[in-house]
Amino acid sequence: MAERVVLHIGTMKSGTTFLQNVVSNNREALREQGISFVGRTWRDQIKAAQDVIERGGKKQPEISDDGPWVRLVREIEAWPGTALFSVEFFGARRVPKIEQIIGSLGDAPVTVVMTVRDLARSIPSMWQESVQNGGRATWEDYLLAVREERPDSALADSFWRHQGLATMARRWAGVVGTENVVLVTAPPKGAPPGLLWERYCGVVGIDPDSCSVEVAANPSLGLASTLVLRRLNEELHADPLKRTAYHQKVKRVLAKKGMARHRRDEPVLGLDEPWVYARSEREIAALRQLGCPVVGDLAELTSYPVPGVQPADVSMEQQLEAAVRGLSHAVRDLTWAKTGKKK
């Protein structure tokens, strides 16, 4: 049985992809230190997380004895050191599902890690991420939904399930103990490079110098491209693509590989809303009261204005240019796929 299990449960847009890429690319270096990033690939962890989220709970199908989650648990049980699992899907789970997840891990001590980021930077990032996953909400509607936090709003529910830091931490702490939920704050802009990695290593028990941090980034879009993609999602809504097709063709090829290349040539979405600053302070106060261990400083969750422009400031010419660049890459990708080589 593993001596310790570390569950990195998010939050989304807090540097999780970077951290996952680093540990995934340095598996051997970690194993030499007694740490296993479980599964053959990170995709195995994704499949396992989806399996345990969708099965084994009340009114859900039984979890299979040879399914992805059980197979990964067996791997954890067979490892004599620290087993590391990192999937943001876990962060938004409610108490019954958390109890199922923790209960299936046996008697191994569990440390839950939450990387957390300030609200002002998270809101624009989450809207953009929602658009890259087929979302059709305008920035104005998205921002209003997040502000109002109406229980009947799908937009608000989605955002706060993944970014309600105190609520997430409280749920997990109620199952594993407050002392076993560690908050790792994402450093503010201008902090030394590598600081988030160093903080994360301190929790997991990794020598930060043992791993190469030269990994692929999770590319974001400029505002013009985001507006174009949102409009495309509206057009696709009448005859929607299958989820896998959208992910492969639109999100991966058009957005991540195409439009994202020109992010620095486009305007950036800004945010300067007094209610965001007040909401951030309430979140920080709730986390302080909860009392989870913190690596970094909760003061780094204080929100400040995010420089940038609003969608109305982006001209149609800028959007047209973004659309043409994206189409150009999509056409080239189609040609490469058919010929097997780049043109």
GIBEL-V700729 format. One record per residue. N is the residue number from 1. RES is the residue in three letters. SS is DSSP state (H for helix, E for strand, L for the rest). OMEGA is omega in degrees with one decimal (* if undefined). Layout:
# GIBEL-V700729
N;RES;SS;OMEGA + N;RES;SS;OMEGA
This chain:
# GIBEL-V700729
1;MET;L;178.6 + 2;ALA;L;175.9 + 3;GLU;L;-176.0 + 4;ARG;E;174.8 + 5;VAL;E;175.8 + 6;VAL;E;176.6 + 7;LEU;E;174.6 + 8;HIS;E;-169.2 + 9;ILE;L;-178.3 + 10;GLY;L;15.8 + 11;THR;L;178.1 + 12;MET;L;176.3 + 13;LYS;L;178.9 + 14;SER;L;-178.3 + 15;GLY;L;-175.5 + 16;THR;H;-178.1 + 17;THR;H;177.0 + 18;PHE;H;-178.2 + 19;LEU;H;178.7 + 20;GLN;H;178.9 + 21;ASN;H;-179.6 + 22;VAL;H;-177.1 + 23;VAL;H;178.3 + 24;SER;H;-178.4 + 25;ASN;H;-176.7 + 26;ASN;L;-175.6 + 27;ARG;H;-177.1 + 28;GLU;H;177.8 + 29;ALA;H;178.6 + 30;LEU;H;-178.1 + 31;ARG;H;175.9 + 32;GLU;L;178.3 + 33;GLN;L;178.3 + 34;GLY;L;-177.3 + 35;ILE;E;178.3 + 36;SER;E;170.0 + 37;PHE;E;-160.9 + 38;VAL;L;-175.9 + 39;GLY;L;177.1 + 40;ARG;L;175.9 + 41;THR;L;178.2 + 42;TRP;H;177.1 + 43;ARG;H;176.6 + 44;ASP;H;177.8 + 45;GLN;H;177.5 + 46;ILE;H;-179.7 + 47;LYS;H;179.5 + 48;ALA;H;179.1 + 49;ALA;H;178.7 + 50;GLN;H;-179.2 + 51;ASP;H;-176.6 + 52;VAL;H;175.9 + 53;ILE;H;-173.8 + 54;GLU;H;-175.0 + 55;ARG;E;172.0 + 56;GLY;L;179.7 + 57;GLY;L;179.4 + 58;LYS;L;-179.5 + 59;LYS;L;175.8 + 60;GLN;L;175.2 + 61;PRO;E;176.9 + 62;GLU;L;176.7 + 63;ILE;L;-174.3 + 64;SER;L;178.4 + 65;ASP;L;178.3 + 66;ASP;L;179.0 + 67;GLY;L;-175.2 + 68;PRO;H;-178.1 + 69;TRP;H;-178.9 + 70;VAL;H;178.0 + 71;ARG;H;-179.6 + 72;LEU;H;176.7 + 73;VAL;H;177.5 + 74;ARG;H;177.0 + 75;GLU;H;177.4 + 76;ILE;H;-179.2 + 77;GLU;H;-177.0 + 78;ALA;H;-176.6 + 79;TRP;L;-174.5 + 80;PRO;L;-176.5 + 81;GLY;L;179.0 + 82;THR;E;176.4 + 83;ALA;E;-176.0 + 84;LEU;E;-179.6 + 85;PHE;E;-174.0 + 86;SER;E;178.1 + 87;VAL;L;-177.5 + 88;GLU;H;-178.6 + 89;PHE;H;-176.2 + 90;PHE;H;-172.2 + 91;GLY;H;-173.9 + 92;ALA;H;-175.9 + 93;ARG;L;176.5 + 94;ARG;L;-168.4 + 95;VAL;H;-179.1 + 96;PRO;H;179.7 + 97;LYS;H;176.4 + 98;ILE;H;179.0 + 99;GLU;H;178.0 + 100;GLN;H;-179.2 + 101;ILE;H;-177.8 + 102;ILE;H;-179.5 + 103;GLY;H;-178.4 + 104;SER;L;-177.9 + 105;LEU;L;176.9 + 106;GLY;L;-172.9 + 107;ASP;L;-178.7 + 108;ALA;L;175.7 + 109;PRO;E;-177.0 + 110;VAL;E;170.9 + 111;THR;E;178.4 + 112;VAL;E;-178.6 + 113;VAL;E;173.6 + 114;MET;E;168.2 + 115;THR;E;-171.5 + 116;VAL;E;-174.4 + 117;ARG;L;-178.1 + 118;ASP;L;-173.9 + 119;LEU;H;-176.0 + 120;ALA;H;177.2 + 121;ARG;H;-176.4 + 122;SER;H;-174.5 + 123;ILE;H;177.6 + 124;PRO;H;-179.5 + 125;SER;H;-180.0 + 126;MET;H;176.4 + 127;TRP;H;-180.0 + 128;GLN;H;178.4 + 129;GLU;H;178.7 + 130;SER;H;178.1 + 131;VAL;H;179.0 + 132;GLN;H;177.0 + 133;ASN;L;173.9 + 134;GLY;L;-177.4 + 135;GLY;L;-177.8 + 136;ARG;L;-178.1 + 137;ALA;L;174.0 + 138;THR;L;177.4 + 139;TRP;H;-178.2 + 140;GLU;H;179.0 + 141;ASP;H;179.8 + 142;TYR;H;-178.6 + 143;LEU;H;179.1 + 144;LEU;H;-179.7 + 145;ALA;H;178.9 + 146;VAL;H;-179.4 + 147;ARG;H;-174.4 + 148;GLU;H;178.8 + 149;GLU;L;179.9 + 150;ARG;L;-177.4 + 151;PRO;L;180.0 + 152;ASP;L;-179.2 + 153;SER;L;178.5 + 154;ALA;H;179.3 + 155;LEU;H;-179.5 + 156;ALA;H;-179.0 + 157;ASP;H;-179.8 + 158;SER;H;-177.9 + 159;PHE;H;-172.7 + 160;TRP;H;173.0 + 161;ARG;H;-177.5 + 162;HIS;H;-176.5 + 163;GLN;H;174.0 + 164;GLY;L;-168.4 + 165;LEU;H;-176.9 + 166;ALA;H;179.3 + 167;THR;H;179.1 + 168;MET;H;-178.8 + 169;ALA;H;-178.5 + 170;ARG;H;179.8 + 171;ARG;H;-178.7 + 172;TRP;H;179.0 + 173;ALA;H;178.7 + 174;GLY;H;-179.7 + 175;VAL;H;-174.8 + 176;VAL;H;-177.2 + 177;GLY;L;-178.2 + 178;THR;H;-176.9 + 179;GLU;H;-177.8 + 180;ASN;H;173.1 + 181;VAL;E;-174.3 + 182;VAL;E;177.8 + 183;LEU;E;177.3 + 184;VAL;E;-175.5 + 185;THR;E;174.9 + 186;ALA;L;-176.7 + 187;PRO;L;178.9 + 188;PRO;L;177.6 + 189;LYS;L;-178.8 + 190;GLY;L;178.2 + 191;ALA;L;179.2 + 192;PRO;L;177.3 + 193;PRO;L;179.7 + 194;GLY;L;-176.6 + 195;LEU;H;178.0 + 196;LEU;H;178.6 + 197;TRP;H;180.0 + 198;GLU;H;178.5 + 199;ARG;H;179.7 + 200;TYR;H;179.5 + 201;CYS;H;-179.7 + 202;GLY;H;179.1 + 203;VAL;H;-174.8 + 204;VAL;H;-177.5 + 205;GLY;L;-178.8 + 206;ILE;L;169.2 + 207;ASP;L;-174.0 + 208;PRO;H;-178.8 + 209;ASP;H;-176.9 + 210;SER;H;-173.5 + 211;CYS;L;172.4 + 212;SER;L;179.6 + 213;VAL;L;176.5 + 214;GLU;L;-176.8 + 215;VAL;L;178.4 + 216;ALA;L;178.4 + 217;ALA;L;172.7 + 218;ASN;L;-169.4 + 219;PRO;L;175.3 + 220;SER;L;-178.6 + 221;LEU;L;168.5 + 222;GLY;L;-175.1 + 223;LEU;H;179.9 + 224;ALA;H;179.1 + 225;SER;H;178.4 + 226;THR;H;178.6 + 227;LEU;H;177.4 + 228;VAL;H;-178.1 + 229;LEU;H;177.4 + 230;ARG;H;178.3 + 231;ARG;H;176.0 + 232;LEU;H;178.9 + 233;ASN;H;176.6 + 234;GLU;H;179.4 + 235;GLU;H;-178.6 + 236;LEU;H;-174.0 + 237;HIS;H;-178.8 + 238;ALA;L;178.5 + 239;ASP;L;-169.0 + 240;PRO;L;173.2 + 241;LEU;L;169.8 + 242;LYS;L;-174.9 + 243;ARG;H;-178.8 + 244;THR;H;179.5 + 245;ALA;H;178.3 + 246;TYR;H;-178.4 + 247;HIS;H;-176.3 + 248;GLN;H;-171.5 + 249;LYS;H;-175.3 + 250;VAL;H;-176.3 + 251;LYS;H;-173.4 + 252;ARG;H;-174.0 + 253;VAL;H;-175.4 + 254;LEU;H;-173.4 + 255;ALA;H;-171.8 + 256;LYS;H;-175.9 + 257;LYS;H;-176.6 + 258;GLY;H;-175.4 + 259;MET;H;-176.2 + 260;ALA;H;179.7 + 261;ARG;H;-173.1 + 262;HIS;H;-178.1 + 263;ARG;H;-176.2 + 264;ARG;H;178.3 + 265;ASP;H;-174.1 + 266;GLU;L;174.8 + 267;PRO;L;179.4 + 268;VAL;L;178.3 + 269;LEU;E;178.6 + 270;GLY;L;178.7 + 271;LEU;E;177.2 + 272;ASP;L;-176.2 + 273;GLU;L;-179.8 + 274;PRO;H;-179.0 + 275;TRP;H;177.8 + 276;VAL;H;-179.5 + 277;TYR;H;179.2 + 278;ALA;H;179.7 + 279;ARG;H;177.5 + 280;SER;H;-179.0 + 281;GLU;H;177.5 + 282;ARG;H;179.2 + 283;GLU;H;179.0 + 284;ILE;H;-179.9 + 285;ALA;H;179.5 + 286;ALA;H;178.2 + 287;LEU;H;177.5 + 288;ARG;H;-179.5 + 289;GLN;H;179.0 + 290;LEU;H;171.9 + 291;GLY;L;175.8 + 292;CYS;L;173.5 + 293;PRO;L;-178.3 + 294;VAL;E;171.4 + 295;VAL;E;-170.1 + 296;GLY;L;-178.3 + 297;ASP;L;178.4 + 298;LEU;H;176.9 + 299;ALA;H;178.1 + 300;GLU;H;175.9 + 301;LEU;H;174.8 + 302;THR;L;-177.1 + 303;SER;L;177.3 + 304;TYR;L;177.9 + 305;PRO;L;176.0 + 306;VAL;E;-178.1 + 307;PRO;L;177.6 + 308;GLY;L;-177.2 + 309;VAL;E;177.3 + 310;GLN;L;-178.5 + 311;PRO;H;-179.6 + 312;ALA;H;-179.5 + 313;ASP;H;-178.5 + 314;VAL;L;-175.7 + 315;SER;L;175.9 + 316;MET;H;177.2 + 317;GLU;H;178.3 + 318;GLN;H;178.6 + 319;GLN;H;177.5 + 320;LEU;H;179.1 + 321;GLU;H;178.5 + 322;ALA;H;-179.8 + 323;ALA;H;-179.5 + 324;VAL;H;177.7 + 325;ARG;H;179.3 + 326;GLY;H;178.0 + 327;LEU;H;179.3 + 328;SER;H;179.8 + 329;HIS;H;-179.0 + 330;ALA;H;178.5 + 331;VAL;H;178.2 + 332;ARG;H;180.0 + 333;ASP;H;177.7 + 334;LEU;H;178.5 + 335;THR;H;179.3 + 336;TRP;H;-178.2 + 337;ALA;H;-178.2 + 338;LYS;H;-175.3 + 339;THR;H;-178.0 + 340;GLY;L;178.0 + 341;LYS;L;-178.7 + 342;LYS;L;176.8 + 343;LYS;L;*
